[in-house]
Amino acid sequence: MAVELTKDSIDLGIVTRDAEAALKFYRDTLGFKAIGEMPMPKEDIHMMNQLSYRSIRLFAIAALVAVLSVQGCGVASTADDEALVRAVFEDGAKAWSQGNIDGYLDGYWKSEKLRWVSDGTIIEGWAEVEEAFKKRFDKAENIGVLTASDLDIEILSATDALVFGVWTQETEAATRTGFFTVHLKKIDGRWKIISDHSSTGSPM
């Protein structure tokens, strides 16, 4: 069935939270001409003239700029989150190397749902994880210097991140190294480790 067009233009509707600012933009910046208003219960509809070729180009440019701005904000947000997640590991390693186990554990979620897997053992709960750390690393010679390297950070969403990396612990007695896979969640504006799975091995 053929479609018959009744006019050589199209009608576009734009919904905005700030009608006055939008009207000023399309009228004064893009050069649209106001041709009337349609009273509505909550907000009047402003009618403007059909688009000229120049106005179409300006409208398209304005829409493209808006889209790119939104995408740019997303990229910036992801970069910011990656830096904050990286800081969790850098700050933790620094605190550890200073013998500050409490400072190291500050990067962990203080919840009964916290999970730590190490040496084939699963420990759940903040209090239990804290006790296990302080029992295993009770002396300076057992703590040594910790580094977290080769971090592969993936921001999964606005509140979740997954990190894979290599850990190295150097003490007077030995140097141990291995891998870790950590799940972090943004809680009250701060990235916290909610699940930590570490294993011992030699990176290739």
C-alpha positions as CSV (number, residue, x, y, z in Angstrom):
1,M,0.0,0.0,0.0
2,A,1.4,3.4,-1.0
3,V,1.9,6.1,1.5
4,E,0.8,9.6,0.4
5,L,2.5,12.5,2.1
6,T,0.3,15.6,2.7
7,K,3.1,18.1,3.3
8,D,6.8,18.5,2.6
9,S,7.9,18.8,6.2
10,I,7.9,16.8,9.4
11,D,6.8,17.6,12.9
12,L,9.3,17.0,15.8
13,G,8.5,17.1,19.5
14,I,11.2,17.8,22.1
15,V,10.6,17.2,25.8
16,T,12.7,19.3,28.2
17,R,12.8,20.1,31.9
18,D,13.7,23.8,31.2
19,A,11.3,25.1,28.6
20,E,12.5,28.6,28.7
21,A,16.2,27.7,28.2
22,A,15.2,25.3,25.3
23,L,13.0,27.9,23.7
24,K,15.9,30.4,23.8
25,F,18.3,27.9,22.3
26,Y,16.1,26.9,19.4
27,R,14.9,30.4,18.7
28,D,18.0,32.6,19.3
29,T,20.8,30.1,18.5
30,L,19.3,27.9,15.8
31,G,17.1,30.6,14.3
32,F,13.7,28.9,14.6
33,K,10.7,31.2,14.4
34,A,8.0,30.9,17.0
35,I,4.6,30.5,15.3
36,G,2.3,29.8,18.3
37,E,1.6,28.1,21.6
38,M,-0.8,25.3,22.5
39,P,-2.1,25.4,26.1
40,M,-1.7,22.2,28.1
41,P,-2.6,21.3,31.7
42,K,0.9,21.3,33.0
43,E,3.0,23.1,30.4
44,D,2.3,25.0,27.2
45,I,3.6,23.6,23.9
46,H,5.7,26.0,21.9
47,M,5.3,25.6,18.2
48,M,8.1,26.8,15.9
49,N,8.5,27.0,12.1
50,Q,9.6,24.1,9.9
51,L,13.3,23.5,9.5
52,S,15.3,25.1,6.8
53,Y,18.3,23.3,5.4
54,R,20.6,25.4,7.6
55,S,18.5,24.7,10.7
56,I,18.5,21.0,10.0
57,R,22.3,21.1,9.9
58,L,22.5,23.1,13.1
59,F,19.9,20.7,14.7
60,A,22.0,17.7,13.7
61,I,25.2,19.3,15.0
62,A,23.5,20.2,18.3
63,A,22.2,16.6,18.7
64,L,25.7,15.1,17.9
65,V,27.4,17.4,20.4
66,A,24.9,16.3,23.1
67,V,25.5,12.6,22.4
68,L,29.3,13.0,22.4
69,S,29.1,15.0,25.7
70,V,27.2,12.1,27.3
71,Q,29.7,9.6,26.0
72,G,32.6,11.7,27.1
73,C,31.2,11.8,30.6
74,G,31.0,8.1,30.6
75,V,34.6,7.7,29.5
76,A,35.8,10.2,32.1
77,S,33.7,8.4,34.8
78,T,35.3,5.1,33.9
79,A,38.8,6.5,34.0
80,D,38.1,8.1,37.4
81,D,36.8,4.8,38.7
82,E,39.8,2.9,37.4
83,A,42.1,5.3,39.2
84,L,40.2,4.9,42.4
85,V,40.2,1.1,42.1
86,R,44.0,1.2,41.5
87,A,44.4,3.4,44.5
88,V,42.8,0.6,46.7
89,F,45.7,-1.7,45.8
90,E,48.4,0.9,46.0
91,D,47.3,2.2,49.4
92,G,46.8,-1.3,50.7
93,A,50.3,-2.4,49.6
94,K,51.8,0.7,51.1
95,A,50.0,0.1,54.5
96,W,51.1,-3.5,54.4
97,S,54.7,-2.7,53.8
98,Q,54.6,-0.3,56.8
99,G,53.4,-3.2,59.0
100,N,49.9,-1.6,59.2
101,I,47.5,-4.5,58.8
102,D,44.6,-2.4,59.8
103,G,45.4,0.1,57.1
104,Y,45.6,-2.8,54.6
105,L,42.3,-4.2,55.6
106,D,40.7,-0.7,55.2
107,G,40.2,-1.6,51.6
108,Y,37.9,-4.5,52.5
109,W,34.2,-4.5,53.0
110,K,33.2,-4.6,56.6
111,S,30.4,-7.1,56.2
112,E,29.5,-10.6,57.1
113,K,29.4,-11.3,53.3
114,L,33.1,-10.5,52.8
115,R,34.9,-13.5,51.3
116,W,38.6,-14.3,51.3
117,V,40.1,-17.4,49.6
118,S,43.7,-18.2,50.1
119,D,45.8,-21.4,50.2
120,G,42.7,-23.5,49.5
121,T,40.8,-22.1,52.5
122,I,37.6,-20.0,52.3
123,I,37.0,-17.5,55.1
124,E,33.8,-15.4,55.2
125,G,32.9,-12.4,57.3
126,W,34.8,-9.2,58.1
127,A,35.7,-10.3,61.7
128,E,36.9,-13.7,60.6
129,V,39.0,-12.3,57.7
130,E,40.6,-9.7,60.1
131,E,41.4,-12.4,62.6
132,A,42.9,-14.7,60.0
133,F,45.1,-11.9,58.6
134,K,46.4,-10.9,62.1
135,K,47.0,-14.5,63.1
136,R,49.0,-15.3,60.0
137,F,50.9,-12.0,59.8
138,D,51.5,-11.4,63.5
139,K,55.2,-10.3,63.2
140,A,57.1,-7.8,61.1
141,E,59.2,-10.6,59.7
142,N,56.0,-12.3,58.5
143,I,54.7,-9.2,56.8
144,G,57.6,-7.9,54.8
145,V,57.0,-5.7,51.7
146,L,54.0,-6.3,49.5
147,T,53.5,-5.2,45.9
148,A,50.5,-5.5,43.5
149,S,51.4,-5.4,39.9
150,D,50.1,-6.1,36.3
151,L,46.7,-4.9,37.4
152,D,44.0,-5.6,34.8
153,I,41.1,-3.5,35.9
154,E,37.6,-3.9,34.4
155,I,34.8,-1.6,35.4
156,L,31.8,-3.7,35.0
157,S,29.2,-1.1,36.0
158,A,28.9,2.0,38.1
159,T,29.1,-0.1,41.2
160,D,31.1,-3.2,40.3
161,A,34.7,-3.8,39.2
162,L,36.9,-6.9,38.6
163,V,40.6,-6.9,39.0
164,F,43.2,-9.5,38.1
165,G,46.8,-9.0,39.1
166,V,50.1,-10.3,40.5
167,W,51.1,-10.1,44.2
168,T,54.6,-10.3,45.5
169,Q,55.5,-10.5,49.2
170,E,59.2,-10.1,50.2
171,T,60.4,-11.0,53.6
172,E,63.8,-11.7,55.1
173,A,63.2,-15.4,54.9
174,A,61.7,-15.7,51.4
175,T,59.9,-14.1,48.4
176,R,56.5,-15.4,47.6
177,T,54.4,-14.5,44.6
178,G,51.1,-15.4,43.0
179,F,47.9,-14.2,41.4
180,F,44.7,-12.6,42.6
181,T,41.2,-12.0,41.3
182,V,39.3,-9.4,43.3
183,H,35.7,-8.3,43.0
184,L,35.1,-4.7,44.2
185,K,31.9,-2.9,44.8
186,K,31.4,0.9,45.2
187,I,29.7,1.3,48.7
188,D,28.8,4.7,50.0
189,G,31.0,6.2,47.3
190,R,34.1,4.2,48.1
191,W,35.4,1.1,46.2
192,K,35.7,-1.9,48.6
193,I,36.9,-5.4,48.1
194,I,34.0,-7.8,48.7
195,S,35.7,-11.0,47.4
196,D,39.4,-11.8,47.3
197,H,40.7,-15.0,45.7
198,S,44.5,-15.3,45.9
199,S,46.7,-18.2,44.9
200,T,50.5,-18.9,45.0
201,G,52.4,-19.4,41.8
202,S,55.1,-18.1,39.6
203,P,54.1,-15.5,36.9
204,M,55.5,-16.5,33.5
